[in-house]
Every structure is written in structure tokens, then in C-alpha cells.
Amino acid sequence: DVCLVGSEMCIRDRSLAMREQFLDGGPDVPLDAVLSRLDDQRPEVRAWAASALALRKKEGPAHAARLRSLLDDEVKDVQIAAAWALNQLGVETEKSKAIFDEAVREVRETASDE
């Protein structure tokens, strides 16, 4: 399983190729491909696309509005990925900071319980 840091979402087998394409490929993945995946039906793809956009320091900030819209996603892990991406691009908002801070707090609490 592959899990997003600070999240409960684990993605299995066939999605590993997507992970490699979006995260390991980073800036080499065409921007259009990343942007189109922000609206994918699968939450793991939306989260990975947000994370991939965070790696694009030059183009990423121009798409901050798309990332901000993911802060209201129905899946918490997508919200966390979008919040992290906004932080990485230097365009975080109070809402994104609150989402990310809550995720970090939850991870710390879970770690201290183990």
C-alpha cells in the first residue's frame, strides 16, 4: 500500500503507476495532464495531481484557485493534499493552513498513542 503522509487513504496496486507518473515524474509530466486530473472521479488521483502541482514552483501558483477548490473536496485526503500543495507553492490561505495543521495534529496524536 502507498499512503499519503498524514492521511488514512491508502492506494493499492494498479494506482502505483499513477503515483510514479504524477509524483516521481514531477515537472516532466505535462501540465495539462496534471490539471485534468484535479477533477478525476478517483480521490487518490485528485490528491496526487494536487501534490504534483506543488512540484511546479513556476506554474503552480497560477493554478492556486483550482487547488483552493479542492479544500472543499468531499474526501479529507484530497483536502490535505491541496492544503500541502498550496503551502509548498507559497500561496496558502487560512483555510489551507487550518486543514494541514489539523492533519499534522492528528498524525502526532496517533503516533503518541502507539
Summary of the structure (lengths in Angstrom):
residues: 114
radius of gyration: 13.4
end to end distance: 20.0
largest distance: 42.1
contacts: 347
relative contact order: 0.14
helix: 68%
strand: 4%
